[in-house]
Amino acid sequence: MSMLSMRFGCPTKRGLLTVIPGLWLLACAGDAAPPASAGPSFDTLANGSVLVTNPAEGLWDANPEERWRVVEGLRIGTVSGEGPESFGSVGSVVVTEAGSLWIVDRYANEIRVFDADGEFVRTVGRSGEGPGEFGSIGQAHMAPNGEIWVEDTQLGRFEVFDTTGTRIGGHRGVSMNRGGFSGWTEDGRFLVSEYDRDSERFFTRAFRLDSEGLLIPAGVVEPPQMELPERQLIVFEYPGNVRIEELLPLARSSWFSRGRGTDWWLLCGHCGESSYDIIRMSTEGDTLLTIRRHYEPVAIPDSDRAAALEPLEMYVEGASRITPRLSVNDVPRVYPPFERGFRISGDGTLWLRKSGPGGVAFDVFDREGRYLGQPELPPGVERMWIRSITDAAIYATDDDELDVDYVVRLDIVRPG
């Protein structure tokens, strides 16, 4: 397919209608927002996909009493002491169906299990090379059958436990890229990130369990073959052909995100000057659902634009060339429609992270694509790392000014 090109802020693509019939044609027909009183509209396109068009205001704006609240319900961690709540470095956080938390402590080389009330239950694993032990503990994942798989990046294997902490098996590692992304999908595939040095590209391999319980190859998982607008980068070049690339702060972006099964989500921040699209696509690239939301662009204060460049100043010393120069004039003047933070909750609700003058917020859509609005958030969410979202809570990790790690459960309160 040909490349997405930009003109007047609206993406065009030669031949794209063979993949997404009518979608981009509608996108380029105009960026005028529908009246807020109209609410979301649903249109079935010629290819059978559904286009949901949302005004700037969400359903909660029309009915404030229905707005969700997010409140801190649990915080595990402590500044002092040597008990199980004193974490050296929190890695993965796995949530079981019962609400128990499996917290990987990378420094201690073990997993600490807490119940839904935050009470310590047990420790799983320890340093070593025997069954149930770890040379260097990596990521932990819950399989569709409830088993918990924990990577050992040093020994190149996975240790498998049931929810009582009993070791029930082990598996040889299936990737040379130890410590990279891996995890289970709802349709029973185990995905592993890979890097091909010859082609200098990243890709994802899929595996399935055979009748003997062994991981066997199940193809390559890649997003639909569509070229997106290039990311806006600041490049630092140093003597010896060394270069560092960093994203331009506060720039619009578009990217693919994996769904829970075989689907993909295209987050398109370039689909309009005052609108964005969330597009669900099949593995083959067919559009299944397009969620469009109009919004009012918000100007970024000059002081915030300058502050956004400060973290990049650490790369200036020794650089022989910086492209473009670290100038506030290169930073966008309006906030992007969203950040690189997209989550699908346990009940199919979509959470899209964004920044603005009021701090971090989330645009929330129901599973049909209706824009609900922005829930009330507790203070401190902007510094948290969101790990997962269930139908009842957001699970995140946090740290304080002393770099003490915490695991936080943010409860989602739905009126009624």
C-alpha atoms as one frame of an Amber mdcrd trajectory, in Angstrom:
protein
   0.000   0.000   0.000   1.079   3.567  -0.496   1.979   5.957   2.242  -0.392
   8.152   4.192   0.177  11.712   3.042  -0.860  14.890   4.831  -2.644  17.795
   3.199  -4.590  20.482   5.001  -4.413  18.397   8.157  -6.428  15.566   6.663
  -4.808  12.221   5.747  -5.288  10.816   2.276  -4.178   7.449   0.984  -4.159
   6.134  -2.564  -5.812   2.752  -2.675  -6.870   2.892   0.975 -10.532   2.491
   0.107  -9.761  -1.106  -0.855  -8.988  -1.707   2.816 -11.263   0.752   4.566
 -14.048   1.596   2.138 -15.467   5.038   2.685 -13.626   5.653   5.935 -11.059
   8.195   4.831 -13.470   9.643   2.295 -15.723  10.558   5.190 -12.762  11.814
   7.199 -11.796  14.238   4.457 -15.317  15.414   3.771 -14.900  18.006   6.488
 -13.825  18.449  10.095 -16.935  20.212  11.292 -18.138  18.781  14.581 -21.747
  17.629  14.926 -23.893  19.609  17.346 -23.395  18.442  20.937 -27.118  17.923
  21.375 -27.069  15.317  18.609 -25.113  12.793  20.676 -23.243   9.923  19.009
 -24.415   8.738  15.591 -24.006   5.262  14.068 -23.524   4.640  10.352 -22.968
   1.300   8.610 -20.529   1.750   5.727 -20.485  -0.092   2.418 -18.002  -2.687
   3.670 -20.181  -3.524   6.673 -18.044  -1.697   9.232 -19.629   0.769  11.637
 -18.670   4.435  12.009 -19.540   5.990  15.366 -19.275   9.786  15.331 -19.128
  11.496  18.712 -19.428  15.210  19.443 -17.011  16.953  21.782 -19.326  16.519
  24.746 -19.735  13.081  26.220 -22.799  11.381  27.640 -21.617  12.245  31.156
 -21.574  15.946  30.264 -25.282  15.765  29.497 -25.924  13.665  32.627 -23.297
  14.627  35.261 -24.832  12.317  37.858 -23.730   9.351  35.721 -20.060  10.361
  35.594 -17.674   7.724  36.907 -15.186   8.473  39.667 -11.775   6.895  40.125
 -10.661   6.705  43.756  -7.633   5.131  45.385  -8.799   1.923  47.024  -5.521
   0.231  47.895  -1.820   1.102  48.125   0.827  -1.512  48.874   4.332  -0.352
  49.724   6.292   1.195  52.561   9.156   3.638  52.983  10.816   1.734  55.808
  11.013  -1.813  57.056  12.042  -5.138  55.577   8.650  -6.801  55.309   6.934
  -8.014  52.131   5.555  -4.518  51.448   9.062  -3.119  51.079   9.776  -3.409
  47.354  13.192  -3.089  45.805  11.943  -2.634  42.248   8.446  -3.558  41.110
   8.312  -5.315  37.769   5.109  -6.955  36.583   1.782  -6.843  38.402  -0.659
  -9.677  37.688  -4.268  -9.540  38.912  -6.146 -12.823  39.366  -9.898 -13.256
  38.969 -10.212 -13.165  42.772  -8.463  -9.784  42.858  -5.207 -11.102  44.322
  -2.046  -9.301  43.275   1.098 -11.094  42.119   3.856  -8.483  42.359   7.268
  -9.193  40.850  10.168  -7.697  42.834  13.113  -7.696  40.449  15.701  -6.911
  43.121  14.530  -9.690  45.439  14.123 -12.132  42.504  10.739 -13.274  43.756
   6.982 -12.750  43.549   4.940 -11.501  46.493   1.261 -12.351  46.567  -1.304
 -10.112  48.293  -5.047 -10.696  48.564  -7.703  -8.246  47.356  -7.544  -6.392
  50.693  -3.785  -5.893  50.459  -2.884  -8.555  53.038   0.309 -10.466  52.353
  -0.356 -14.117  51.473   2.894 -15.767  50.365   6.165 -15.485  48.485   6.600
 -17.413  45.231  10.055 -18.213  43.862  13.567 -17.318  44.976  17.064 -16.959
  43.561  18.575 -20.124  42.126  18.560 -22.417  39.124  16.227 -25.168  40.294
  12.509 -25.638  39.618  10.539 -22.575  40.757  13.719 -20.522  41.132  15.014
 -17.592  39.099  18.416 -16.545  37.889  16.944 -13.160  36.960  13.186 -12.746
  37.216  11.419 -11.025  34.319   7.827 -10.395  33.325   4.847 -12.302  34.683
   1.676 -13.015  32.697  -1.620 -14.739  33.332  -2.635 -17.316  30.739  -6.283
 -17.720  29.663  -6.546 -20.864  31.821  -5.477 -18.967  34.946  -1.871 -20.171
  35.047   0.789 -17.573  35.793   3.861 -17.633  33.579   7.036 -15.937  34.855
  10.054 -15.357  32.633  13.627 -16.022  33.744  15.726 -13.758  31.519  19.033
 -15.247  32.671  18.190 -18.927  32.346  16.038 -18.430  29.237  12.900 -20.170
  30.463   9.428 -19.703  31.923   8.311 -20.995  35.308   4.570 -21.740  35.539
   2.478 -21.573  38.717  -1.162 -21.983  39.665  -2.921 -19.317  41.726  -1.997
 -21.081  44.995   1.682 -20.519  44.186   2.363 -24.165  43.381   4.793 -24.743
  40.526   3.062 -26.826  37.877   5.693 -26.809  35.156   8.322 -24.989  33.167
   8.965 -24.100  29.551  12.061 -23.443  27.531  12.385 -19.863  26.324  11.276
 -19.297  22.740  13.051 -16.028  21.975  16.599 -14.728  21.844  15.265 -11.307
  22.799  15.043 -12.068  26.507  13.220  -9.497  28.551  11.292  -8.181  25.549
   7.514  -8.131  25.305   5.725 -11.402  25.782   2.277 -12.360  26.975  -0.928
 -14.245  26.378  -3.904 -13.219  24.277  -7.494 -14.151  24.986  -7.538 -16.567
  22.048  -4.754 -18.673  23.578  -1.664 -17.444  21.745   1.598 -16.595  23.449
   3.240 -13.583  21.807   6.962 -12.848  21.918   8.714  -9.769  20.561  11.669
 -10.346  18.252  14.280  -8.266  16.460  15.708  -9.182  13.067  19.227  -7.759
  12.846  19.427  -8.283   9.087  16.320  -6.253   8.284  16.641  -4.089  11.431
  12.983  -4.477  12.278  10.945  -5.591  15.251   8.161  -8.130  14.873   6.090
 -10.469  17.027   6.002 -14.266  16.841   3.041 -16.289  18.077   3.080 -19.690
  19.790   0.427 -22.128  20.961   0.467 -25.008  23.400   0.319 -28.394  21.696
  -1.323 -31.547  23.097   1.788 -32.240  25.187   1.803 -28.770  26.704   4.771
 -27.492  24.674   4.951 -24.124  22.945   4.955 -24.535  19.170   5.212 -21.795
  16.500   1.924 -20.332  15.287   3.020 -17.724  12.785   3.960 -14.068  12.918
   1.654 -11.377  14.292   2.015  -8.015  12.593  -0.249  -4.971  12.274  -2.000
  -4.373   8.954   0.444  -3.276   6.278  -0.214   0.440   6.331   2.413   3.162
   6.507   1.568   5.856   9.025   2.872   9.429   9.137   6.442   9.443  10.355
   6.984  10.208  14.004   8.355  13.663  14.749  11.789  13.141  16.240  14.649
  15.137  17.687  17.888  13.428  16.670  21.137  13.836  18.620  24.263  12.808
  16.706  27.663  12.215  18.303  31.169  11.388  17.042  31.607   7.769  16.054
  28.247   7.476  14.243  26.341   7.385  17.524  22.821   8.802  17.515  19.925
   9.075  19.929  16.341   9.609  18.756  13.682  11.077  21.016  10.069  11.892
  20.230   9.263  15.562  19.831   7.357  16.488  23.013   3.615  17.084  22.721
   3.490  16.057  19.050   0.516  14.294  17.467   1.006  10.622  16.758  -0.671
   7.622  15.153   0.140   3.991  15.922  -1.211   0.454  16.114  -2.062  -1.245
  19.399  -2.814  -4.954  19.778  -6.281  -5.946  20.917  -7.105  -8.814  23.220
  -7.274 -11.407  20.449  -6.563 -11.246  16.730  -7.713  -7.645  16.256  -5.688
  -4.442  16.031  -6.525  -0.875  16.999  -5.235   2.058  14.980  -5.002   5.213
  17.089  -5.080   8.004  14.521  -4.146  11.443  15.802  -3.740  12.796  12.267
  -7.294  12.220  11.059  -8.391  15.826  11.490  -7.438  19.141  12.999 -10.131
  18.853  15.669 -11.024  15.157  15.639  -9.342  11.806  16.094 -10.199   8.218
  15.173  -9.914   4.926  17.036 -10.137   2.176  14.418 -10.557  -1.501  15.168
  -9.161  -3.695  12.392  -8.860  -7.397  11.692  -5.519  -9.117  11.197  -6.082
  -8.861   7.435  -6.565  -5.082   7.664 -10.345  -4.948   7.283 -12.010  -2.202
   9.284 -14.522  -3.478  11.814 -15.319  -0.334  13.796 -14.331   3.329  13.575
 -14.844   5.574  16.578 -14.503   9.270  15.799 -14.527  11.982  18.405 -14.524
  15.704  17.770 -12.847  17.958  20.299 -11.812  21.571  20.832  -7.999  21.959
  20.513  -6.431  23.528  23.615  -3.449  25.888  23.410  -0.271  24.943  25.286
   1.172  27.771  27.418   4.636  28.846  26.251   6.034  28.005  29.684   4.802
  24.402  29.333   6.239  24.133  25.834   9.636  25.207  27.131   9.390  22.861
  30.114   8.645  19.936  27.777  12.134  20.304  26.272  13.972  20.239  29.597
  14.227  16.403  29.876  16.033  16.374  26.505  18.788  18.750  27.590  20.684
  15.816  29.091  21.565  14.726  25.542  23.005  18.094  24.459  26.488  17.742
  25.944  28.867  16.208  23.438  26.381  16.225  20.558  27.915  17.270  17.250
  24.530  17.864  15.667  20.932  18.197  16.888  18.085  18.043  14.357  16.021
  20.099  14.799  17.613  22.354  17.362  16.090  22.331  20.826  13.838  25.294
  20.204  10.468  25.990  21.739   9.336  27.015  18.257   9.457  23.358  17.214
   7.084  22.280  19.981   3.405  22.204  18.904   1.198  25.065  20.042  -1.834
  22.907  20.889  -2.077  19.731  22.930  -2.255  16.484  20.946  -5.608  14.670
  21.072  -4.089  11.823  23.124  -0.861  10.312  24.442   0.581   6.831  23.950
  -1.651   5.376  26.615  -4.498   3.171  25.342  -6.136   0.446  27.407  -9.057
  -1.914  26.908 -10.705  -2.754  30.217 -12.085  -6.118  31.258 -15.591  -5.150
  30.103 -14.452  -3.749  26.740 -14.437  -0.082  27.754 -11.751   1.971  25.966
  -9.507   4.309  27.971  -7.421   6.839  26.048  -4.910   8.891  28.038  -4.372
  12.577  27.290  -2.736  15.674  28.767  -3.977  19.217  29.065  -3.739  22.319
  31.227  -5.550  20.466  34.021  -3.096  17.555  33.982  -3.742  13.961  32.916
  -7.221  12.856  31.870  -8.817   9.874  30.138 -11.294   9.913  27.264 -13.532
   6.904  27.964 -15.696   5.095  25.385 -18.080   2.213  25.948 -17.595  -0.975
  23.965 -20.013   0.215  21.248 -17.953   3.367  20.674 -20.034   5.983  22.483
 -17.955   8.723  24.072 -18.823   8.742  27.755 -16.534  11.574  28.836 -13.713
  11.999  31.326 -14.008  10.400  34.776 -12.935  12.207  37.921  -9.394  11.203
  38.859  -7.511  11.349  42.162  -4.349  13.459  42.422  -1.072  11.870  41.419
  -2.332   9.824  38.477  -0.041  11.714  36.088   3.059  10.072  37.565   1.615
   6.543  37.736   2.349   3.746  35.291  -0.959   2.129  34.362  -0.462  -1.652
  34.242  -3.977  -2.917  33.539  -7.650  -1.966  33.761 -10.375  -4.393  34.750
 -14.108  -3.733  34.793 -13.799  -2.538  38.419 -10.342  -1.013  38.899  -7.175
   0.464  37.436  -3.937  -1.170  38.591  -0.820   0.977  38.526   2.636   1.408
  40.008   3.799   4.632  41.625   6.903   5.962  43.342   7.625   8.863  45.635
  10.411  11.422  45.927  12.588   8.768  47.606  12.053   6.374  44.656  10.066
   4.006  46.855   7.833   1.765  44.728   4.126   1.252  45.399   1.409  -0.829
  43.774  -1.880   1.038  43.627  -5.440  -0.077  42.951  -7.705   2.744  41.739
 -11.338   1.714  42.092 -13.785   2.715  39.350 -16.970   3.979  41.018 -20.042
   3.850  38.790 -23.111   5.670  40.151 -25.926   3.279  40.945
